[in-house]
């Protein structure tokens, strides 16, 4: 706040002479002229004088002093502080309660009020009314914004590496690590990056991936976990397998070891969107390094709050126990595992999938010769530096780009975690995000589109006429396709259900076909299948796997 002054206080006393020189604009006493450098006295603390009718200036001054102390921050419009759990040493964000705010203000500021009986200013506790107004404010003009916590060195948006712990003004990230333990090359070369990739290969050597795409996705998952505080947005990582004991959870634990030095407990997948939003808000407010859903028993549903958390930089909602809403940053690593489950609907483009294939009975009995999770936890500084070497080498090389389909909404992640691996010759780790084979909705839509177009070409049809035609010989494919999307137990097709299904899928293009509504002279809604110009589709997983590595051309 402009015009603000500080003063040194001797113990807990302030002379009347100093009190008479109080700055009326901000209610802070000016600095004392003498004795300010005496080593036998504690650092000076500012003095705030509590005067009637000065609530706005007193609250603003208290906020400025609180911001200067770097003890508190704002996260999503809520006052928070960074603290380490004494039991686990895990650093997290804690919502600042009113009682804690009063204690902070008592530590950093000397509060005084005028006493009519003595005719002078006396030391007092921070007024509850002023502290409550500051605590419940809808906005904070001076408090630094805390976007997240980095448990290792991280990157700024311009590609520079932050190796110092503490709060970084440029990124709003708090570094909670011992900077002296990390040795990261300042200008690594492509050869350095290849050696680093070979080291990561040793960590993944005993995992049985379905194909090379899954191996590339696993390496990408390690890169994503390491620099997640840097990335504004990143897709979810799904590890699947055909049976239990295939190493799904173990691989996720390896990702978590790169994200944080402390173990992360899994969370049960929510059954409803309301429950999902509550879980996400609680985890994101604490700046959790990862949100881990383990052993999901159903396909990954597209809860609206989960979709928003993956493609939006903040998630809004009401925090339990507070009388106001918050918008915490979504910079966390999202993981989930499951047996024969997959992302569906809108979660496909938001999820990078890794499949493990144990290739034998009772995979849970297979013994690992090495323990990559323990290795990373014990030598975490070395392995984090290994990952950062790959990304920094790609940046130093001038951000070389490889031809590949763009990933909508995840451009920063695609550059740092995907392009850096393509540059080193790996196949596309994001190939699963373009596949349609795992989406039952798209498969059903494609079947109806093809069968309808084969039966009627582009002729507009009423739904009742379409359903009536399916009972005739020669329309078996169309009948079976409609039963899949609108069939009843009595093998009848529900016309109303089929109509709503068409409304939800109108305009979606698959194989150059789409449904459109047409005008009809009888006053009813008619539908037809239109052919549209086909955009070049994304390469399939099988196609990318079949490509030799030297076919990736960089520009």
N, C-alpha and C positions, 0 to 999 in steps of 0.2 A: 504494500500500500504506500503510495507516495506521501512524503512528509513524515514518515514514521521514524521514531527515535528509540534508542534503548538506553538503559542505565545500569550501572553496577549497584548491587545492594549489599550492604555490609551485614552479613548474617541474614536476619529477617527484619531489619529496621531501615526506615527511610526518614531522613530529616524533614522537618516542616519547610525548611528553606528550599529543598529540592522539590517538595510537593507543590510549592507555590508556583513552580516553573513548568507545570504540566502542560503539554501540548493539548489544547482544547479540541483540535481536529480529530485526533486519534486516541486521546486519553492515555498516552504513554509519556513517561517522564524523560527529559533529555539526559544525555550521558554526563556523568560526573567529570569534572575537569582534571582532577588529581587522583593519583593512586591507582590508575586503571591497569597498570602493568605489574602490580605486586604479585610475586609468585606464591605467596602464602595464603592467597585468598581464592575462592572458587570463581569460575568464569561468571561474568556478569549476566544477570537475567533481566529482561525487560519488566517494566512495571505498568500494569493497567489499573487506572483509577475508575472505580465504578461510580458513575454519576447518574442521577435521574435524567430521563429523557435522552439518553445517549445509547440506547440499545443497538441501533444499526452499526454505529461506529465501533462500539465495544465488541460486538460479535465479529465484525469484519477484521478487526485488529487481532482478536484471538485466533481466527482462521489463518491469518498471515503468519503469526508466530508458530502455530502448529505446523504449517507448511514448511517453514524454515527449519524446523527441528528434524524433518525427515523421519519422524517416528510414525506418522500416519499418512495415508493416501486416500484417494477416492477411487472406488471401483464400481462402475455401473451406477454412479449416483449415490453410493453408500460409503460412509467412512469406514476404513479398514486399517489394519496394521499387519505387519509381517512378523511371524513368530515361529520358533522351532519347537516341536514337540519334545519335551524332556525324555520321554520314554523311547521314541524312535529316531529322534534327531531330524525328522522330516520337516522341512520348512513349508509353511502354508500361510494362506491369508485368513485372518480372523476378522469377523465383523466387530467393529468397535462399539461396545455397549456404552450407555450413558455414564455408568459408574467409571468405566475405564477412561472415557474422554475427560471426565472431571479430574482424574488422577494425573493424566498427561498434562493438562493445563495447569495443574498445581505444581508440577515439576518444572515446567519451562517458563512460567510467568509468575511474578509476584503480584498478587491482587491486593488492592487497598480500597477502603471505603472511608468516607468522612464520618467522624464520630462527633456528634454535637456536644456531648458532655465534656470531652477533653479539648474540643476545638481544633482537632488535627486529624490527619489521615492515619488509619491503623490497618495492619495486615489482616486479611480475611480469606476465607476459602472461596474458590471460584463459585460465583452465584449459580444456583441450580437453574434459574430461569434463563440466563444467558447461554449456559451450556446446552440446555434442552433445545433452544432455538437453533443453535449451531448443529446439534446432532440431527435434528429433524428437517434441516434445510432441504429444499428441492434441487438446489444447485450449489456448487462450490466454485468460486471464481479463482481462488488462489491455490487450492490443494492440488498437488501433482497427481496425475492419472496413472494408475497401476494397471497395465494390460496383462501382466503375467509374471511368472517366476521361471527363471532359467537355472537348471541345476548343473550347467556346464557352459563353457564359452559359446557364444551365439553370434549370429550375423545380423547386421543392420540391413535395411532395404537396399542400400547402395552396394552391398557385398562386403563391406569392411567387417573385420572380426572384432568382437568385443571380448576382451580377455580379463577385464577388471570386474571384480565383484561389486555389489551395491547397486543403487538405483541409477539407471541410465536415462537422462533427460530425452535423448533423441528417440528412443523406442518405447519408453514407459515400462521397461522390463527391469525387474529386480534380480540381479545375479546372486545366487546363493551357492557359491562354490569357492574352493581354495585355489586362487589363480596361480599360485606358485607351482602347482602340481602338473599343469598342462604345458606340453611342449608341442606347439603346432607350427609347421613351416610357414613362413610368411609368403613365399612365392613357390609353391609346389609345382612340379612339372607333370606332364602326362605319364611319364614313367613312374613318378612317385604315386600317382593315382592308381596305376595298374598294380603296383606292389601293395598298396592299401587294399585294393579289391581282392587280391589273392589272399590277404590275411583274413578278410571277412569270409571268403570262401571256406577257409578252414573251420570257422565257427558253424557253418551250415552243412558241412560235409556229411554228417550222419543223418540229416533229415531226408526222408525219401519223398521228393517232390514228384508230382504227376508228370511234369515236363519242364523244359527250360524256361518257359514263361513264368511258371510258379517260382522257380529259383530266382529269376530276375525280380519278381514281385516281393520276395522275401528280403532281398538286398535293399530294394526300395523302401520296404517297411522299416529296416534298420536306419536308413538315412532319414526317413520321416520322423521316427521317434527321437533321433538325436537333435534335429533342428526344428522341432515342432514349435517352440516358443517364438521362432523367427517367422514362421509362415502364418499369414493372416487366415488362410483356409487350407484344409487338407482333407482328402477323402478318408472314409472309414476303412479299416483293414479287417478283412474277414479271412479266417483260417478254417477251412473245412476239410473233412475226411469221410471215408465211407463207414468207419466204425470207431468205437472208442479206443483209447490207448494209442492213437496214431501219432501223438506228439503235438496236437493243436495247442493245448494250454502251455506246453513247454516252449514252443516257438514264440508265443505271445509273451511269456516271461522273459525271453531273450530280448524282445523289443522293449519291454518295460525296463530292463537293465540299462539300456541306452538312454531311456527317457529320465530316469531318476535313480539315485543310489539306494533308495529304500524300496522294499517290497510293496506292491499295490494289490489290495484285496479286490476280487471280482465282485460285480454287482448283479443281482437278479434282473433279468430283462423285464421291463414294465409291461403290464397287460393293457393299459390304456394310455392315451395321449396325456391326460391330466397327470397321471402318476409319473409318466416319462418326463414331463416338464418340471415337476417338483424335484425329481432326482437330478436332472441336469442342472437346474439352477443352484441346488445345494453344492454340487461338485464344482461347478464353474466359479461360484463365488469364492470358494476356498483355493482357487487356482490349482486344482489337482492336475498333476502331470498327465494323467491318463484316466479314461473312463472305460472299464473293461467288463464286457458282458460275456460270461463264460458258459459254454454248454447250453446254448439256446436250443429248445426243442421244436421250434417252428421257424418258418422262413422269416427273414428280417423284414418286419412290417414297416411301412413308410409312415410312422407317426409324424405328424406335422411338426412337432417340436424338435424331433430328432433331425428331420430334414432341414429345418431352419438352423439348427446348431452346426450343421455341416457346411452350409452354403451362405451363412450370414456371420458377420464378424462379432455380433453380440446377440444375446438371447434375452428377451424381456419377460418379466413376470414378477409376481409378488413373493417376497422372501418371507418364510415362516418366522413369526416373532417380531416382524417389523411392520410399521404402519405405512410403508411406502414401497413402490415397485423398484426394481433394479434392472440393469442391463449389463450383466457381466460379459467380458470377452469370452469367446468360444475357443481360445487357443489351447486345446487339449488334444491328446492322442486318443482316438476312438478305436477300440478293438472289440471283436466278438468272435466266438467259435461255435461250432455246432456240427453234428453228424448228419450228413446228407441234407443240409439246409443251405439256402442261398438267399441273396438279396432279391427282392421282387419289386415290381412297379418302379417308383421313382428312386428307390434306393440303389438300383443297379448303377446308374451314372455317378452315384455318390460313394461307391464302395470299390476298393481294390481287393480282388479275391485271390487267395493262395490255397491250392489244393494239395494235400498230402496223400500219398498212396503207399501204405505200409507193405502191400504185396505179399501178405501171408496171414495165417491164422494167429490169433492171440498176439497182436502187436504190442500189447502192454507188457509182455514178457521179454521184449527185446532189450538188451543192455547196451547203453551208450558207452563207447570207449573213453570219451572225454566228456566234460561237463561244461558246455559253453556258457551257460548262465552264471555259474560260479566263477568261471574265468573272467567274464566281463565285470562282474561285481568286484572281484579282487583287484583287477587291473583296469578299472573303468577309465582312468585318465588316458591311458594308452589307446584304448579302443575308441573312445570319443575323438581323440586326435586323429585316429586313422580315418574315421568317417569324414571329419572336417577337411582332411587332406584331399579327399576325392572331390568334394564340393568346391573347395578353394582352388584346386587345380583347374576345374572347369571354368571358374570365374576368371582366373588369371589368363587362361587361354583365349579369352575374348567371347565367352558365352556361345560356343559353336552349337548350331541347331541342326538336328536331324529331322528329315521329313517324317512326320507322323500326324495322325489325326489330333486336333486340339481337344483338350479336356475342359469343357465349359465350366467356368467358376473356379478352377484350380490352376490358374496360369503360373503363379509363383511356385507352387509345388511341382508343376510339370517341368518348369525350368531347372530348379535346383535338384530335385530328387529323381526325375525321369530322364531329362536330357543329359545329365551328367553320366548316367549309366549307358544310354544309347551311344554317347561319345566314346565310351570304353568298349563298345562292341556287344553289349548285352541286348537281347530282344526286348521288345516294348513291355515294361512291367504293368502298363495300364490297359493291356489288350482286353482283359476281362470286363472293363467298364464299357466296352463297345459291343459286347456279345448280347444276342437276343435269346440264346438257347436256354438261359436260366430263368426267363420271365414267362410264367404260364399265361399271363394276360396277353402278352404280345403274340405268343404262339396261337392262342385261341382267336385273337383278332385276325391274324394272317390266314388261318384256316377259313374263317367266315368270309373274308375278302375274296380269297381265291375261288371258293365254292360259289359265292354269289356272282362273281364276274363270269365264271364259266357258264352259269345258268342263264343270266340275263344280259350279259355284256354291260352296257352303260344305260340300259333302259330304266326309267324311274318306275319303282314298284311300291305298292302299299304293303304294309306289314302283313295284313290279313291275307293278301294274295300270295305273298311269299310263303307264309306258313301253310296255306292250302296246297301249294304246288309241291311241297316236300313230301306229301303222302303219295305222290305218283311215282311210278317206276322211273328210274334214271336220275333221280335227285337224292340218292343215298348220301353222297358226300355233304350236300347242303344240309340235309336233315341231321346228320350226326354233328355237324359243326354248330347248328343252332341249339341242339340239345345240350351241348357242352356249356353254352353261355346262358341259356334261358329255359332249360328243361325242368320239368316237374317229376315227382316220383311216379306219376301215372304215365310217364313217357310222353306227356303232352308238352307243347311249347307254350310258355306264358308270354302272350303278346305284350302285355304291359312291361314285364321284366325285360323283354327283348328291346322294347322301345327305349327304356332308360339306359340300357347297355349301349345302344347306338348313339345316344346323346353324349355319353361320357367319352366315346371313342371317335366322335365325328372329327374329321380333318387329319387324323393321325395317318401318316404315310408309311406303308410297309410294302416293299417290293414294287414301288411305283403305283400303288393302289390306295384309295381312301374313300370313306363314306361321305356323302353330301346330301343335304335335304333339298328337295325340289318342289316347285309350285305344282299344284294339282287342281284340275278343273272341278273335281268333286268336293273340294274343301278340306280334304284330309292331307296329312303330311306323307309325301312320298320320298323314297330314298333311292339313291343309285350309287354305284361304284364308279369312280372316275379314275382314269389313268393320268398320272402327272409325270413331268420330266423327272427322271431319276437322278439324284445326286450320287456321286460315287460313294458306295458304302465303306464303312471302316473295315479294315482287314479282320478276318476271323482269327480266332486263336490258332486253328490248324494251319492257316495260311502263314501267319507270322512265324510259327514254329518251324515250318518247312523252309524258311528263308535262310541261306547261309549268312553268317555274321558279317562277312565282308561286303554284303549288298547294302548296308546302311551307309548312305552318302551324306556327309556333312556339308553344310553351306557356310 
